[in-house]
Each structure stands twice: as C-alpha cells, then as structure tokens.
C-alpha cells in the first residue's frame, strides 16, 4: 500500500470534485469507460452515461442498466447540437485526435455550458503501464488547458483530486 502524505489526505476524492462541479447542471452527459465514468454517474442526478470503449456484448454483460448506458463514438456523438448543460469526459482524449473529440463535445454543449475533462496525469504509474504498447497518449496539465482553449472553452481551471488525475473545467464560448 503506497504511503500517503498530508497533501494527499487534504485533497478531496475525484467523485466529490466532479459531482460538485456538475451540481445543478442538467442535462449532463458523462463520457468514458467503465468503471470510473460509471462511478461518477452514480454521484450526479439525472446524468446520461455514454460508454466509449467496451464492445456492445461486453457492455451488456458488465452493465446492469441502472445508468442508461449508450455505446457512442467520441467523434460522432448521436445528440443534436446544444443538447447538454454539462459534459464530463473521463479519460477520453488518449486515443486519436483529441482536438476533434473536444470539438464534438463542444458541439453538443449549450452556449455557456460546462465541459469537465478528467484525465490521468502523465506519468501516473498505473496508467503508464496500461498505456504501454497501446498507443495511448497522456497529457500534462498545461497541455489540457491549451486543448480546451483551442476548443472554444473559456477560462479553463484545474482541480487536483487525491487520485492521480487532473480535472480541467471551463465554459463553452462560441466564436
């Protein structure tokens, strides 16, 4: 078991940070893969869960239906423009074109809507091992900020949960 420091215990858990940021924002879409995205959905009233990575047969076998999960492609979401007050993207930028994925998320956000991006920190040991040989990309916090600014998201700010993630949040501004 890894040692914890005072700074680790002083930081709130990831689920608490994301639930606080999404409080009162409805409708809310959570995009990601099991199990982390499903944990977040359980803490957000009325959230819709878009599963990105599991094949449909695995999704049906592992998911009990309580979150209304839909299998979706991150670069072609099946919702109309401006459908959501908030979108929470959990570990979705590590495959393919992150800029295209963020543009699609912004398409589905209302004007002034909230985009919350949860990504594993670059260099986090467990994620580095999972990523090895699969072509996954991890971002430094400053890279996430730059990506969001390029995707019409204003004033991105970051929160640091006790887990090895960074939560980057901002509001959509269409130009």
Rosetta silent file (secondary structure, phi, psi, omega in degrees, C-alpha in Angstrom):
SEQUENCE: XXXXXXXXXXXXXXXXXXXXXXXXXXXXXXXXXXXXXXXXXXXXXXXXXXXXXXXXXXXXXXXXXXXXXXXXXXXXXXXXXXXXXXXXXXXXXXXXXXXXXXXXXXXXXXXXXXXXXXXXXXXXXXXXXXXXXXXXXXXXXXXXXXXXXXXXXXXXXXXXXXXXXXXXXXXXXXX
SCORE:     score description
SCORE:     0.000 S_00000001
   1 L     0.000  127.844 -178.609    0.000    0.000    0.000 S_00000001
   2 L   -69.093  148.779  177.980    1.511    3.371   -1.000 S_00000001
   3 L   -72.477  145.242  175.615    2.246    5.890    1.696 S_00000001
   4 L  -108.842  154.191  177.944    0.010    8.948    1.836 S_00000001
   5 L  -113.172  171.307  177.525    1.078   12.439    2.745 S_00000001
   6 H   -59.110  -35.136 -179.907   -0.817   15.266    4.392 S_00000001
   7 H   -69.963  -32.440  177.268   -1.357   16.822    0.973 S_00000001
   8 H   -65.622  -45.227 -176.746   -2.892   13.572   -0.326 S_00000001
   9 H   -74.100  -20.779  179.692   -5.395   13.344    2.518 S_00000001
  10 H   -78.789  -19.897 -178.712   -6.262   17.049    2.282 S_00000001
  11 L   -86.829  137.615 -179.485   -7.409   16.697   -1.322 S_00000001
  12 L   -72.950  160.513  177.340  -10.985   15.509   -1.904 S_00000001
  13 L   -69.048  156.982 -178.062  -11.726   12.359   -3.913 S_00000001
  14 H   -54.801  -46.179 -177.559  -12.322   12.627   -7.646 S_00000001
  15 H   -59.946  -37.434  179.450  -16.025   11.765   -7.404 S_00000001
  16 H   -67.045  -42.791 -179.771  -16.618   14.620   -4.935 S_00000001
  17 H   -62.491  -49.166 -176.569  -14.864   17.200   -7.114 S_00000001
  18 H   -66.941  -42.122  178.509  -16.734   16.225  -10.279 S_00000001
  19 H   -61.270  -39.331  178.007  -20.118   15.977   -8.524 S_00000001
  20 H   -64.504  -43.285 -179.134  -19.578   19.460   -7.051 S_00000001
  21 H   -66.916  -31.137 -177.405  -18.672   20.918  -10.470 S_00000001
  22 H   -93.166   -2.405 -176.107  -21.736   19.319  -12.108 S_00000001
  23 L   -55.981  125.544  177.075  -24.183   20.197   -9.330 S_00000001
  24 L    79.667   -0.083 -179.989  -27.378   21.654  -10.757 S_00000001
  25 L   -95.924  112.099 -177.748  -26.287   21.247  -14.383 S_00000001
  26 L  -143.193  138.601   -1.243  -28.909   19.283  -16.263 S_00000001
  27 L   -75.092  153.446 -177.556  -28.961   17.587  -18.648 S_00000001
  28 E  -126.566  132.766  177.960  -25.469   16.216  -18.069 S_00000001
  29 E  -110.332  128.872  174.222  -23.597   13.709  -20.250 S_00000001
  30 E  -109.055  119.513  178.242  -20.781   11.562  -18.813 S_00000001
  31 E  -109.220  138.973  177.928  -18.493   10.067  -21.464 S_00000001
  32 E   160.069 -161.142 -179.136  -15.883    7.451  -20.671 S_00000001
  33 L  -123.770  158.449  176.033  -15.323    3.839  -19.917 S_00000001
  34 L   -65.586  150.657   -0.917  -16.228    1.583  -17.037 S_00000001
  35 L   -97.297  -13.977 -172.614  -15.669    1.658  -14.121 S_00000001
  36 H   -62.913  -46.098 -179.607  -14.579    5.248  -13.374 S_00000001
  37 H   -62.220  -38.616  178.686  -17.195    7.001  -15.509 S_00000001
  38 H   -63.763  -37.281  176.556  -19.908    4.765  -14.033 S_00000001
  39 H   -62.323  -41.194  179.913  -18.788    5.751  -10.523 S_00000001
  40 H   -66.624  -41.564  179.337  -19.136    9.413  -11.465 S_00000001
  41 H   -58.198  -37.601 -178.874  -22.599    8.879  -12.984 S_00000001
  42 L   -63.609  -18.792 -178.395  -23.733    7.378   -9.685 S_00000001
  43 L  -102.223    2.179 -175.746  -22.941   10.722   -7.981 S_00000001
  44 L  -124.988  115.434 -178.278  -24.707   13.017  -10.491 S_00000001
  45 L   -60.996  130.618  173.447  -28.504   13.197  -10.559 S_00000001
  46 L    71.635   13.911 -178.036  -30.047   12.552  -13.960 S_00000001
  47 L   -72.449  147.133  173.155  -26.770   12.016  -15.819 S_00000001
  48 E  -100.566  136.865 -176.367  -26.677   10.150  -19.120 S_00000001
  49 E  -108.897  118.593  175.085  -23.779    7.712  -19.496 S_00000001
  50 E  -106.198  108.413 -179.318  -22.060    7.335  -22.893 S_00000001
  51 E   -83.003  130.622 -173.989  -19.696    4.322  -22.858 S_00000001
  52 L  -103.707  -27.248 -165.758  -16.808    4.701  -25.293 S_00000001
  53 L  -112.438  -29.396 -174.325  -14.585    1.669  -25.171 S_00000001
  54 L   -78.022  142.349  172.311  -16.288   -1.661  -24.470 S_00000001
  55 L   -62.905  151.870 -176.342  -17.705   -3.769  -27.314 S_00000001
  56 H   -53.356  -39.669 -178.729  -21.522   -3.923  -27.096 S_00000001
  57 H   -64.996  -36.336  176.980  -21.589   -7.562  -25.900 S_00000001
  58 H   -71.330  -38.259  179.593  -19.252   -6.724  -23.001 S_00000001
  59 H   -60.020  -44.899 -179.759  -21.225   -3.595  -22.176 S_00000001
  60 H   -65.861  -36.477 -178.370  -24.425   -5.599  -21.882 S_00000001
  61 H   -74.106  -35.176 -174.375  -22.758   -8.256  -19.740 S_00000001
  62 H   -92.540  -19.549 -172.071  -20.993   -5.817  -17.349 S_00000001
  63 L  -106.797  133.597 -175.944  -23.588   -3.069  -17.059 S_00000001
  64 L   -88.132    1.720  176.661  -26.809   -3.508  -15.092 S_00000001
  65 L    86.787   -7.311 -175.352  -28.741   -0.829  -16.995 S_00000001
  66 L   -69.545  -17.701  179.702  -29.156    1.492  -13.998 S_00000001
  67 L  -102.914   -0.299 -178.494  -27.216    4.300  -15.710 S_00000001
  68 L    61.617   43.318 -175.195  -28.882    4.055  -19.111 S_00000001
  69 L   -64.888  138.221  173.842  -25.511    3.482  -20.818 S_00000001
  70 E  -122.418  136.907  175.165  -25.257    4.044  -24.553 S_00000001
  71 E   -83.520  123.428 -175.772  -22.269    2.965  -26.630 S_00000001
  72 L  -134.293  158.790  172.755  -21.090    6.028  -28.554 S_00000001
  73 E   -96.143  132.872 -173.722  -18.162    7.166  -30.697 S_00000001
  74 L   -66.936  -22.690 -178.937  -16.381   10.143  -29.178 S_00000001
  75 L  -101.434    8.319  177.305  -16.001   11.923  -32.512 S_00000001
  76 E  -152.281   68.406 -178.299  -19.631   11.381  -33.647 S_00000001
  77 L   -69.452  141.586 -173.746  -21.974   11.771  -30.682 S_00000001
  78 L   -82.905   15.042 -177.996  -25.604   10.927  -31.505 S_00000001
  79 L  -104.098  154.327  179.094  -27.087   14.038  -29.878 S_00000001
  80 L   -68.364  158.681  174.611  -28.212   17.286  -31.502 S_00000001
  81 L   -56.922  146.433  175.940  -26.135   20.442  -31.115 S_00000001
  82 L    61.327   37.035 -176.755  -26.573   22.271  -27.811 S_00000001
  83 L   -85.250  -20.374 -170.487  -28.163   19.229  -26.077 S_00000001
  84 E  -128.810  144.367  173.161  -26.348   19.391  -22.720 S_00000001
  85 E   -80.168  -25.710  179.268  -25.667   21.904  -19.964 S_00000001
  86 E  -148.582  144.079  171.506  -22.584   19.873  -18.972 S_00000001
  87 E  -128.780  129.754  176.741  -20.376   17.181  -20.456 S_00000001
  88 E  -112.623  116.864 -178.780  -17.932   15.228  -18.330 S_00000001
  89 E  -107.974  116.388 -174.718  -15.266   13.420  -20.383 S_00000001
  90 E  -108.694  110.494  179.553  -13.364   10.769  -18.402 S_00000001
  91 L    50.955   48.252 -178.214  -10.109    9.524  -19.953 S_00000001
  92 L  -107.868   -7.957 -173.198  -11.415   10.090  -23.484 S_00000001
  93 L   -95.450    1.630 -172.218   -8.609   12.133  -25.036 S_00000001
  94 L   -84.843   -7.980  176.504   -5.896    9.474  -25.044 S_00000001
  95 L  -114.442  140.097  170.763   -6.831    7.865  -28.405 S_00000001
  96 L    65.503 -148.453 -173.461   -6.801    9.571  -31.796 S_00000001
  97 L   -88.781  102.238 -178.676   -7.388   13.266  -32.371 S_00000001
  98 H   -62.973  -37.093  179.692   -8.081   14.961  -29.025 S_00000001
  99 H   -63.798  -40.990  177.943   -8.944   18.245  -30.752 S_00000001
 100 H   -65.621  -39.791  178.391  -11.631   16.584  -32.900 S_00000001
 101 H   -63.492  -45.394  179.511  -13.120   14.890  -29.842 S_00000001
 102 H   -64.030  -37.125  177.135  -13.267   18.194  -27.931 S_00000001
 103 H   -62.132  -38.994  178.127  -14.881   19.909  -30.930 S_00000001
 104 H   -67.705  -39.983  177.029  -17.591   17.233  -30.919 S_00000001
 105 H   -61.965  -43.787 -179.583  -18.160   17.663  -27.179 S_00000001
 106 H   -65.154  -34.089  176.837  -18.483   21.426  -27.668 S_00000001
 107 H   -58.273  -37.775 -176.381  -20.996   20.871  -30.497 S_00000001
 108 L   -86.800   -3.813  179.329  -23.262   19.072  -28.012 S_00000001
 109 E   -91.175  142.675  170.727  -22.890   21.725  -25.277 S_00000001
 110 E   -64.156  159.767  172.728  -25.278   24.618  -24.771 S_00000001
 111 E   -59.054  129.326 -177.805  -23.832   28.121  -25.073 S_00000001
 112 E    78.596    4.262  179.710  -22.050   28.739  -21.766 S_00000001
 113 E   -65.158  162.287 -175.889  -22.251   25.014  -20.961 S_00000001
 114 E  -101.144  127.869  173.482  -19.655   23.380  -18.728 S_00000001
 115 E  -109.428  123.590  178.866  -17.039   20.975  -20.061 S_00000001
 116 E  -117.207  118.486 -179.300  -15.274   18.895  -17.420 S_00000001
 117 E  -110.721  122.801  178.838  -12.293   16.844  -18.619 S_00000001
 118 E  -112.819  114.738 -179.413  -10.895   14.182  -16.278 S_00000001
 119 E  -131.298  145.192  174.484   -7.577   12.744  -17.451 S_00000001
 120 E   -65.686  141.106  177.576   -4.919   10.627  -15.791 S_00000001
 121 E   -66.728  141.915  175.612   -1.780   12.586  -15.132 S_00000001
 122 L   -61.545  130.483  179.067    1.093   11.890  -17.455 S_00000001
 123 L    94.070   -6.264  176.271    3.484    9.584  -15.659 S_00000001
 124 L   -63.106  124.601 -168.425    0.931    8.089  -13.263 S_00000001
 125 H   -54.541  -49.938 -177.427    2.341    4.579  -12.833 S_00000001
 126 H   -62.388  -40.762 -179.686   -0.833    2.533  -13.290 S_00000001
 127 H   -72.593  -34.007  177.431   -1.881    4.462  -16.375 S_00000001
 128 H   -63.451  -40.428  178.322    1.598    4.318  -17.848 S_00000001
 129 H   -66.164  -43.386  178.565    1.534    0.515  -17.571 S_00000001
 130 H   -64.429  -33.637 -175.380   -1.941    0.284  -19.145 S_00000001
 131 H   -78.835  -23.407 -173.673   -0.876    2.652  -21.919 S_00000001
 132 L   -56.632  124.862  175.186    2.357    0.841  -22.792 S_00000001
 133 L    78.097   -0.408 -179.340    2.226   -0.587  -26.298 S_00000001
 134 L  -108.753    4.564  178.138   -1.366    0.545  -26.973 S_00000001
 135 L    71.082   20.703  178.335   -0.560    3.947  -28.445 S_00000001
 136 L   -78.977  148.469 -178.977   -2.294    5.853  -25.663 S_00000001
 137 L  -117.118  136.253  174.774   -1.292    9.427  -25.038 S_00000001
 138 L  -113.633  146.861 -173.929   -1.239   11.135  -21.644 S_00000001
 139 E  -110.463  144.245  168.554   -1.313   14.892  -21.252 S_00000001
 140 L   -77.043  153.498 -178.393    0.483   17.273  -18.957 S_00000001
 141 H   -53.938  -39.297 -179.512   -1.914   19.688  -17.186 S_00000001
 142 H   -68.310  -28.977  176.117   -0.751   22.639  -19.285 S_00000001
 143 H   -68.556  -38.216  177.309   -1.456   20.635  -22.476 S_00000001
 144 H   -63.653  -42.141  177.899   -5.046   20.038  -21.321 S_00000001
 145 H   -60.418  -45.671  179.665   -5.501   23.755  -20.714 S_00000001
 146 H   -63.171  -41.364  177.936   -4.209   24.552  -24.216 S_00000001
 147 H   -60.036  -44.273 -179.253   -6.501   21.922  -25.791 S_00000001
 148 H   -67.394  -40.106  177.503   -9.566   23.382  -24.084 S_00000001
 149 H   -61.826  -37.912  178.515   -8.675   26.953  -25.065 S_00000001
 150 H   -71.325  -16.948 -177.569   -8.344   25.809  -28.695 S_00000001
 151 L  -102.884   27.120  176.871  -11.789   24.175  -28.469 S_00000001
 152 L    67.702   26.730  177.308  -13.712   27.366  -27.598 S_00000001
 153 E  -104.986  123.812 -174.598  -13.668   26.703  -23.853 S_00000001
 154 E   -92.653  151.606  173.058  -13.014   29.821  -21.815 S_00000001
 155 E    45.166   53.528  178.386  -11.051   30.232  -18.603 S_00000001
 156 E   -63.009  138.562  176.730  -10.129   26.584  -18.008 S_00000001
 157 E  -131.726  158.858 -173.775   -9.162   25.886  -14.423 S_00000001
 158 E  -122.978  145.464  175.231   -7.832   22.736  -12.809 S_00000001
 159 E  -122.660  150.491 -174.137   -8.578   20.791   -9.648 S_00000001
 160 L  -123.385   96.420  178.142   -6.355   18.089   -8.193 S_00000001
 161 L   -71.586  172.746  179.587   -8.117   15.160   -6.513 S_00000001
 162 L   -64.299  -31.205  178.095   -6.343   12.714   -4.240 S_00000001
 163 L   -73.825  172.916 -175.994   -6.187   10.198   -7.111 S_00000001
 164 L   -84.955   54.175  179.066   -3.685   10.551   -9.948 S_00000001
 165 E  -128.726  162.459  168.756   -5.978   12.607  -12.166 S_00000001
 166 E  -123.259  135.849  178.699   -6.357   16.234  -13.111 S_00000001
 167 E  -107.634  117.533 -179.162   -9.835   17.723  -13.518 S_00000001
 168 E  -112.712  128.230 -175.038   -9.934   20.584  -16.031 S_00000001
 169 E  -134.208  143.417  176.165  -13.159   22.607  -16.297 S_00000001
 170 E  -160.765  173.623 -179.748  -14.314   25.571  -18.359 S_00000001
 171 E  -108.064  143.239 -179.994  -17.352   27.129  -20.052 S_00000001
 172 E   -71.806  135.567  173.569  -18.138   26.973  -23.769 S_00000001
 173 L  -134.489  115.437 -179.389  -17.889   30.235  -25.684 S_00000001
 174 L   -84.942  138.026  179.160  -18.764   30.126  -29.378 S_00000001
 175 L  -105.394    0.000    0.000  -16.883   32.499  -31.669 S_00000001
